[in-house]
Amino acid sequence: MDSNRPRTPPEIWEIALGEIQVQVSKTNYRTWFSKTSGLSFQENRFTIGVPHTFAAEYLEKNQRALIEKVLTGLTSPEVSISFQVSGNGHGPPHAEAVLPTPPPNFTRINPRYSFENFIEGGNNRLARAAALAVSENPGHVFNPLFIYSGSGLGKTHLLHSIGSAATFRKVNVICTSAEQFTNEFVAALRERSTEEFRNKYRSIGMLLVDDIHFISGKEQTEESFFHTFNALHNTNRQIVMTSDRPPRSMPLLEERLRTRFEGGLTVDIQPPDYETRLAILRSKASGSGVNIPPEVFEMIGRGAQSNVRALEGLLNRVVAYARLLKVTPTVDIAARALDDVASKATRPREITPSFIIDTVAGCFQTTREALLGRERDKETALARRLAMYVMRQETNCSLSQIGQELGRRDAAAVTTACKKVTADLEESPYLKRKYGEVRQQLHQGDSAGGR
């Protein structure tokens, strides 16, 4: 190769990718950069080829400064960049992906859920954009797509929205839950109809599975899903899964499944902020036929902060109460409606160390005995540390007392655990969500009045 020959745009971009790769995470690079290419460099404008518009939008908003900095050192100080959808990385769909439409009972999509009535906010923007992208180009954008969040935050809504949009585009879809998949598999074993079961799940264009964590630890079901996953993924058919936790936080999940679940794009949904809660309330109320003043939305929005389902429940209570009295909902009417809920609720339990241990164990789907014992697996250890932290926050127990409650551990261990949780809450959305779930359950009787 002539060392004096000017580098071509593809060569420049290959060098740039080498520098970018050491400055971003492995997952970030694989998701956003691995299928890009250098297309042209004219009049100080470097054009980068991307596989789809979603990638162009993400790189433009989040990585432009880094890309221009790297290209400045390789081209010109005045370099600017642009993105062009080139289809790079989009091989034609495998022949096996064009399949006959399955029987109607294969698809269990809730028609109430769509992208149009999904309220977008900062807490869910990436998840919604990724879901929309796979519905428009199934099998070639993010495969698999893994969406996780706490209860009632919209992951099932997005799952069914993908299914509705894909079905409209004539894609053969199965939308099911991991529990239903397991039940069907067990029935197939019992009835010796495993061949029919395999054909059903491998003769489709898209598989949507809600609550995939349900198969964790179920050896035969995991084996069956592993082969189903491979059969679909190897032929460019889209897989989307939802869960209440990321794959790395499923301690009983086989490693070969965990790596496959993490092989596409993993996104989470956080609790909605105040402005998003107001937008959700306005959207939910639009079809109620009741004119609700803004100040009532604001009152309800302050009262339910944990999830969308609780928000909708409070709104429904206010609307029903106003209809019963045949009056327009006002702040006073709303307060009376929510006070009525509170008056019918049982008095909150005293927050004792024992109550905290049981609550944390339930949120992590483990047992009291595991938290008090000596198990050291990652999930149990995390739950145990969080229990110590919550006791420190919610009770007047000393460090020594907390240690005694959690399996006779010493005060130093409690101090270390609390410090680690304090630091991890800043970095881990999963831990932050679990902490929120624990607090919600501990104080569930306190929120009806808008605390």
PyMOL commands that set and color helices and strands:
alter all, ss='L'
color gray80, all
select helices_A, chain A and resi 9-21+26-33+53-62+64-74+95-97+104-106+125-136+155-168+178-191+194-202+212-215+219-233+247-249+255-261+274-285+294-303+308-325+331-344+353-363+368-372+378-394+399-405+411-427+429-442
alter helices_A, ss='H'
color red, helices_A
select strands_A, chain A and resi 37-42+45-50+80-85+145-149+173-177+206-210+238-243+265-269
alter strands_A, ss='S'
color yellow, strands_A
deselect
rebuild
show_as cartoon
